[in-house]
Amino acid sequence: MRKELPADTRVLRVLVTSTMFSKVADWQMGIVIPLAVLAESDSVALALVSFAMRGVSHVGSPFLGVLIDRFDKRTVYVLAQLQQAVCLLLLAALLSSQLSVAALVLLSGFGGVATTITGQFVIIPKLISEPARPVAVAKLNSAIGLSKVFGLVLGGTAFELLGAARASLCIAVLYLLAACVALLLPRVEAGREKMNIRRDLAIGFHWVVRREILWLVVTMSMTNLAIGQLESALITEFGAQGMNSTVISAVLAVGLLVGALASRLAPTIAPTWSPERIILAGHLFGFAGLVLVAAPLLPVRLCGFMMESFAVAVNSWASITYRQEKIPADVAGRANATIRMFITGASALSGFFFAWASRFDGFWYWLPALGLWGAAIVIWIAYTRSREPVPPWAGDLEGASRADR
């Protein structure tokens, strides 16, 4: 693979730094908000639903994608960070009102959606040369994985030492820092086509229903519905059991650290395999991890969470790289925003899904998620077998992967 150009390196460094501030803030929210609501309401279900509201914003993804493609990408990226900072400032003052918390978490989600789409799916293909993109995606995903670790540890510690309100203010400061760093990115010209909402939305949905994208959307949506809010589910479950918030964050951070390492190594894992095969292997490995998460022993559950984090990280890299190859950069905002409405939007529904499952105890609490994950595996196997007669785990992998491409 060709060596990165200096411009590629500079853009990636700025993007990674800004993204890390933003994602650390995201994951601090992921532990501070559920624990704050749990402390106020003493309801696991309500705590899960409150934070899940952030993901509901993905319903607006197609409209955000239109804006991203039509305006300067750096401006969109910076404003999205500032919008989240304002939401967290207000949230710190209104934590006693559960309705206000849910509304502000929802509003902050729109900024989060715009940030992710612009940073991961538009800025990289626009500003980084094509040969350097797979490694750039791996580095950015690895940074996001590390940010999850820092965010959980800092969030749990801040909640324990400072309380929910001050911890929320710390999150707002991180979003502000992310916006300031993002100002160092080069400007990315807006699309020259005249804005037409109906046409632009149609372009996004056109990419969703293309065969090579549709089955990815279906299976990734199902797995996200199964475990999209896995961390929040574990946080509230451990919190309801009386576990210290710092201990909770440290336990989950160990698993997420494995995910960060997997993201960085993803391009070197089975390099001759097609993305389809990597995704299938990740699904199978993740299912085994989820079975262990459902076990009653904490060390076994931690091992399962590590496996789950590894599988999700590798699949995320494969999915993003696959879409960057298939979708032109000029429509990447609209196409990926619509795709993410389904894939990442399912993560929000996962919170409601776990809230519903909270009526069950022990292994039965995890059985619905296992059922969804298993169904996703069956669907993806059916799709990959329709594309290649040789099963994904057999045959000449190198030759078959070239044929896939």
C-alpha positions as CSV (number, residue, x, y, z in Angstrom):
1,M,0.0,0.0,0.0
2,R,1.3,3.5,-0.9
3,K,2.7,5.6,1.8
4,E,0.5,8.4,3.1
5,L,1.0,11.9,1.6
6,P,1.8,14.7,4.0
7,A,-1.6,16.2,3.4
8,D,-3.2,12.9,4.3
9,T,-1.3,12.6,7.5
10,R,-2.1,16.2,8.6
11,V,-5.8,15.8,7.9
12,L,-6.0,12.5,9.6
13,R,-4.2,13.8,12.7
14,V,-6.6,16.7,13.1
15,L,-9.6,14.5,12.4
16,V,-8.5,11.9,14.9
17,T,-7.8,14.4,17.6
18,S,-11.2,16.2,17.2
19,T,-13.0,12.8,17.0
20,M,-11.4,11.6,20.2
21,F,-12.5,14.6,22.1
22,S,-16.0,14.2,20.7
23,K,-16.2,10.4,21.3
24,V,-14.8,10.6,24.8
25,A,-17.7,13.1,25.5
26,D,-20.2,10.6,23.9
27,W,-19.1,7.8,26.1
28,Q,-19.0,9.9,29.2
29,M,-22.7,10.6,28.4
30,G,-23.2,6.9,28.0
31,I,-22.4,6.3,31.7
32,V,-23.4,9.6,33.3
33,I,-26.9,9.9,31.8
34,P,-28.1,6.3,32.6
35,L,-26.7,6.5,36.2
36,A,-28.1,10.0,36.8
37,V,-31.6,8.9,35.7
38,L,-31.3,5.7,37.6
39,A,-30.4,7.7,40.8
40,E,-33.4,10.0,40.3
41,S,-36.0,7.3,39.3
42,D,-34.6,4.0,40.6
43,S,-35.8,2.5,37.3
44,V,-33.5,0.5,35.0
45,A,-36.0,0.7,32.1
46,L,-36.3,4.5,32.4
47,A,-32.5,4.9,32.6
48,L,-32.1,2.8,29.4
49,V,-34.9,4.7,27.5
50,S,-33.5,8.1,28.5
51,F,-30.1,7.5,26.9
52,A,-31.7,5.6,24.0
53,M,-33.4,8.9,23.0
54,R,-30.0,10.0,21.6
55,G,-30.2,7.3,19.0
56,V,-33.8,8.2,18.0
57,S,-32.2,11.2,16.2
58,H,-31.1,8.9,13.4
59,V,-34.6,9.1,12.0
60,G,-33.5,12.5,10.7
61,S,-30.3,11.2,9.2
62,P,-31.4,11.5,5.5
63,F,-32.1,15.2,6.0
64,L,-28.8,15.8,7.7
65,G,-27.1,14.0,4.9
66,V,-28.6,16.4,2.4
67,L,-27.2,19.3,4.4
68,I,-23.8,17.7,4.7
69,D,-23.5,17.3,1.0
70,R,-24.7,20.8,0.3
71,F,-22.5,22.9,2.7
72,D,-18.9,23.1,3.6
73,K,-18.0,20.0,5.5
74,R,-15.8,21.6,8.0
75,T,-18.5,24.1,8.9
76,V,-21.1,21.3,9.4
77,Y,-18.6,19.3,11.5
78,V,-17.8,22.3,13.8
79,L,-21.4,23.4,14.2
80,A,-22.4,19.9,15.1
81,Q,-19.9,19.8,18.0
82,L,-21.0,23.2,19.2
83,Q,-24.7,22.1,19.2
84,Q,-23.9,19.1,21.4
85,A,-21.9,21.4,23.8
86,V,-24.9,23.7,24.2
87,C,-27.2,20.7,24.8
88,L,-24.9,19.4,27.6
89,L,-24.7,22.8,29.2
90,L,-28.5,23.0,29.4
91,L,-28.7,19.3,30.6
92,A,-26.4,20.1,33.5
93,A,-28.9,22.6,34.8
94,L,-32.0,20.5,34.2
95,L,-31.0,17.0,35.4
96,S,-33.9,17.0,37.9
97,S,-36.4,17.0,35.1
98,Q,-36.5,13.6,33.4
99,L,-38.5,15.0,30.5
100,S,-35.9,17.7,29.9
101,V,-33.1,15.2,30.1
102,A,-34.7,13.0,27.5
103,A,-35.4,16.0,25.2
104,L,-31.9,17.3,25.4
105,V,-30.3,13.9,24.9
106,L,-32.5,13.6,21.8
107,L,-31.4,17.0,20.5
108,S,-27.7,16.2,21.1
109,G,-28.1,13.1,19.0
110,F,-28.7,15.2,15.9
111,G,-25.3,16.8,16.4
112,G,-23.8,13.4,17.0
113,V,-25.2,12.0,13.8
114,A,-23.9,14.9,11.8
115,T,-20.5,14.6,13.4
116,T,-20.2,10.9,12.6
117,I,-21.4,11.0,9.0
118,T,-19.2,14.0,8.2
119,G,-16.1,12.7,9.9
120,Q,-16.1,9.0,9.0
121,F,-17.9,8.9,5.7
122,V,-17.4,12.3,4.0
123,I,-14.2,14.0,5.1
124,I,-12.0,10.9,4.7
125,P,-13.0,10.2,1.0
126,K,-12.9,13.9,0.3
127,L,-9.5,14.8,1.8
128,I,-7.5,11.6,1.9
129,S,-6.1,9.8,-1.2
130,E,-7.8,6.5,-2.1
131,P,-4.8,4.2,-1.4
132,A,-4.5,5.6,2.1
133,R,-8.2,5.3,3.1
134,P,-8.4,1.8,4.5
135,V,-5.6,2.5,6.9
136,A,-7.1,5.9,7.7
137,V,-10.4,4.2,8.6
138,A,-8.6,1.7,10.8
139,K,-6.7,4.5,12.6
140,L,-9.8,6.5,13.1
141,N,-11.8,3.5,14.3
142,S,-9.0,2.6,16.7
143,A,-9.0,6.1,18.1
144,I,-12.8,5.9,18.5
145,G,-12.3,2.6,20.4
146,L,-9.7,4.2,22.7
147,S,-12.1,7.1,23.2
148,K,-14.7,4.7,24.5
149,V,-12.3,3.4,27.1
150,F,-11.3,6.9,28.2
151,G,-14.9,8.1,28.1
152,L,-16.2,5.3,30.3
153,V,-13.4,5.5,32.8
154,L,-13.6,9.3,33.0
155,G,-17.4,9.3,33.0
156,G,-17.6,6.8,35.9
157,T,-14.9,8.7,37.9
158,A,-16.4,12.1,37.2
159,F,-19.9,10.9,38.2
160,E,-18.5,9.4,41.4
161,L,-16.4,12.4,42.4
162,L,-18.3,15.4,40.9
163,G,-21.9,14.3,40.6
164,A,-24.1,14.3,37.5
165,A,-24.3,18.0,36.9
166,R,-20.6,18.8,37.0
167,A,-19.8,15.6,35.0
168,S,-22.2,16.9,32.3
169,L,-20.3,20.3,32.2
170,C,-17.1,18.3,31.6
171,I,-18.8,16.6,28.7
172,A,-19.8,20.0,27.3
173,V,-16.2,21.3,27.5
174,L,-15.0,18.2,25.5
175,Y,-17.4,18.9,22.7
176,L,-16.2,22.5,22.6
177,L,-12.6,21.3,22.4
178,A,-13.6,19.0,19.5
179,A,-15.0,22.0,17.6
180,C,-11.9,24.1,18.2
181,V,-9.6,21.4,16.9
182,A,-11.9,20.8,13.9
183,L,-11.3,24.4,12.8
184,L,-7.8,23.2,11.7
185,L,-9.3,21.0,9.0
186,P,-9.2,22.3,5.4
187,R,-12.5,23.6,4.0
188,V,-14.4,21.1,1.8
189,E,-16.5,22.7,-0.9
190,A,-20.2,22.4,-0.9
191,G,-22.0,20.5,-3.6
192,R,-22.6,22.6,-6.7
193,E,-26.0,21.0,-7.5
194,K,-29.0,23.0,-6.6
195,M,-30.6,21.6,-3.4
196,N,-33.7,19.5,-4.1
197,I,-34.9,17.8,-1.0
198,R,-37.1,15.2,-2.8
199,R,-34.3,14.3,-5.3
200,D,-31.6,14.2,-2.6
201,L,-33.6,12.0,-0.3
202,A,-34.3,9.7,-3.3
203,I,-30.6,9.4,-3.9
204,G,-30.0,8.3,-0.4
205,F,-32.8,5.6,-0.5
206,H,-31.6,4.5,-3.9
207,W,-28.3,3.4,-2.4
208,V,-30.1,1.6,0.5
209,V,-32.0,-0.7,-1.9
210,R,-29.0,-1.6,-4.1
211,R,-28.5,-5.3,-3.6
212,E,-24.8,-5.0,-2.5
213,I,-25.9,-2.5,0.2
214,L,-29.4,-3.8,1.2
215,W,-28.3,-7.0,2.8
216,L,-25.5,-5.2,4.7
217,V,-28.1,-2.8,6.0
218,V,-30.5,-5.6,7.1
219,T,-27.9,-7.7,8.9
220,M,-26.0,-4.8,10.6
221,S,-29.4,-3.4,11.7
222,M,-30.4,-6.6,13.3
223,T,-27.1,-7.0,15.2
224,N,-27.3,-3.4,16.3
225,L,-30.8,-4.0,17.5
226,A,-29.5,-6.9,19.5
227,I,-26.5,-5.2,21.1
228,G,-26.5,-1.6,20.1
229,Q,-27.0,-0.5,23.7
230,L,-25.1,-3.4,25.3
231,E,-22.8,-1.1,27.3
232,S,-25.8,0.9,28.7
233,A,-27.6,-2.4,29.5
234,L,-24.6,-3.7,31.4
235,I,-24.1,-0.3,33.1
236,T,-27.6,-0.1,34.4
237,E,-27.6,-3.8,35.4
238,F,-24.4,-3.4,37.4
239,G,-25.6,-0.1,38.8
240,A,-28.9,-1.7,40.0
241,Q,-26.8,-4.4,41.7
242,G,-25.0,-1.7,43.7
243,M,-21.7,-1.8,41.9
244,N,-19.5,1.3,42.2
245,S,-19.6,3.5,39.0
246,T,-15.8,3.6,38.8
247,V,-15.7,-0.2,39.0
248,I,-18.4,-0.4,36.3
249,S,-16.5,1.8,33.9
250,A,-13.2,0.0,34.5
251,V,-14.8,-3.4,33.8
252,L,-16.3,-2.2,30.6
253,A,-13.1,-0.3,29.6
254,V,-11.2,-3.5,29.5
255,G,-13.5,-4.9,26.9
256,L,-13.5,-1.7,24.9
257,L,-9.7,-1.6,24.9
258,V,-9.7,-4.9,23.0
259,G,-12.1,-3.3,20.5
260,A,-9.7,-0.4,20.0
261,L,-6.9,-2.8,19.3
262,A,-9.0,-4.8,16.9
263,S,-9.9,-1.6,14.9
264,R,-6.2,-0.8,14.5
265,L,-5.3,-4.3,13.4
266,A,-8.4,-4.8,11.2
267,P,-6.6,-4.3,7.8
268,T,-4.1,-7.1,8.7
269,I,-6.8,-9.6,9.8
270,A,-7.5,-12.0,7.0
271,P,-6.2,-9.5,4.3
272,T,-7.1,-11.9,1.5
273,W,-10.7,-12.1,2.6
274,S,-13.5,-10.1,1.1
275,P,-15.4,-7.7,3.4
276,E,-18.4,-10.1,3.2
277,R,-16.4,-12.9,4.7
278,I,-14.9,-10.7,7.4
279,I,-18.4,-9.6,8.4
280,L,-19.7,-13.2,8.6
281,A,-16.7,-14.3,10.7
282,G,-17.3,-11.2,12.9
283,H,-21.0,-12.1,13.3
284,L,-20.1,-15.7,14.3
285,F,-17.4,-14.6,16.8
286,G,-19.7,-11.9,18.2
287,F,-22.6,-14.4,18.8
288,A,-20.2,-16.6,20.8
289,G,-19.3,-13.5,22.8
290,L,-22.9,-12.6,23.5
291,V,-23.5,-16.2,24.8
292,L,-20.7,-15.6,27.4
293,V,-22.1,-12.1,28.3
294,A,-25.4,-13.9,29.3
295,A,-23.5,-16.1,31.7
296,P,-23.9,-15.5,35.5
297,L,-20.1,-15.2,36.3
298,L,-18.5,-11.7,36.0
299,P,-15.1,-13.0,34.6
300,V,-16.9,-15.0,32.0
301,R,-19.1,-12.0,31.1
302,L,-16.0,-9.8,30.8
303,C,-14.5,-12.3,28.4
304,G,-17.7,-12.3,26.4
305,F,-17.7,-8.5,26.3
306,M,-14.1,-8.5,25.0
307,M,-15.1,-10.9,22.2
308,E,-18.1,-8.8,21.4
309,S,-16.0,-5.6,21.2
310,F,-13.5,-7.3,19.0
311,A,-16.1,-8.6,16.6
312,V,-18.0,-5.2,16.4
313,A,-14.7,-3.3,15.8
314,V,-13.6,-5.5,12.9
315,N,-17.1,-5.5,11.4
316,S,-17.3,-1.8,11.6
317,W,-14.0,-1.4,9.7
318,A,-15.1,-3.9,7.1
319,S,-18.5,-2.1,6.7
320,I,-17.1,1.4,6.4
321,T,-14.3,0.4,4.0
322,Y,-16.9,-1.5,1.9
323,R,-19.2,1.5,1.6
324,Q,-16.3,3.9,0.8
325,E,-15.4,1.6,-2.1
326,K,-19.0,1.3,-3.4
327,I,-20.4,4.8,-2.8
328,P,-19.0,7.9,-4.7
329,A,-17.7,10.7,-2.4
330,D,-20.1,13.3,-4.0
331,V,-23.2,11.5,-2.6
332,A,-21.5,9.9,0.4
333,G,-23.3,12.2,2.9
334,R,-26.8,11.4,1.5
335,A,-26.2,7.7,1.0
336,N,-24.5,7.0,4.3
337,A,-26.9,9.1,6.3
338,T,-29.8,7.1,4.9
339,I,-27.9,3.8,5.5
340,R,-27.1,4.8,9.0
341,M,-30.7,5.7,9.7
342,F,-31.3,2.0,9.6
343,I,-28.0,0.6,10.9
344,T,-27.2,3.0,13.7
345,G,-30.9,3.9,14.3
346,A,-31.3,0.3,15.3
347,S,-28.9,1.0,18.2
348,A,-31.5,3.4,19.6
349,L,-34.2,0.8,19.4
350,S,-31.8,-1.6,21.2
351,G,-32.2,0.6,24.3
352,F,-36.0,0.2,24.2
353,F,-35.5,-3.5,23.4
354,F,-33.4,-4.0,26.5
355,A,-35.8,-1.9,28.5
356,W,-38.6,-4.3,27.5
357,A,-36.4,-7.4,28.2
358,S,-35.7,-6.0,31.8
359,R,-38.9,-7.8,32.9
360,F,-36.9,-11.1,32.5
361,D,-34.2,-12.4,34.8
362,G,-30.9,-14.1,34.2
363,F,-30.3,-15.8,30.9
364,W,-33.8,-15.0,29.7
365,Y,-32.9,-11.3,29.7
366,W,-30.4,-12.0,27.0
367,L,-32.3,-14.6,25.0
368,P,-34.1,-12.1,22.7
369,A,-30.8,-10.5,21.7
370,L,-29.3,-13.9,21.0
371,G,-32.3,-14.7,18.8
372,L,-31.9,-11.5,16.7
373,W,-28.2,-12.1,16.3
374,G,-28.7,-15.7,15.2
375,A,-31.2,-14.6,12.6
376,A,-28.8,-12.0,11.3
377,I,-26.2,-14.7,10.8
378,V,-28.6,-16.9,8.9
379,I,-29.5,-14.0,6.6
380,W,-25.9,-13.0,5.9
381,I,-24.9,-16.6,5.2
382,A,-27.8,-16.9,2.7
383,Y,-26.6,-13.7,1.0
384,T,-23.0,-14.7,0.8
385,R,-23.8,-18.2,-0.5
386,S,-25.9,-16.6,-3.3
387,R,-22.8,-14.6,-4.3
388,E,-20.3,-17.5,-4.2
389,P,-20.9,-21.3,-4.3
390,V,-18.0,-22.0,-1.9
391,P,-18.8,-21.6,1.8
392,P,-17.0,-18.6,3.3
393,W,-14.8,-20.7,5.6
394,A,-13.6,-23.1,2.9
395,G,-11.8,-23.1,-0.5
396,D,-9.2,-20.8,-2.0
397,L,-9.8,-17.7,0.0
398,E,-7.5,-15.5,-1.9
399,G,-8.9,-16.4,-5.3
400,A,-12.5,-16.2,-4.1
401,S,-12.0,-12.8,-2.5
402,R,-10.6,-11.4,-5.7
403,A,-13.6,-12.8,-7.5
404,D,-15.9,-11.1,-5.0
405,R,-14.4,-7.7,-5.7
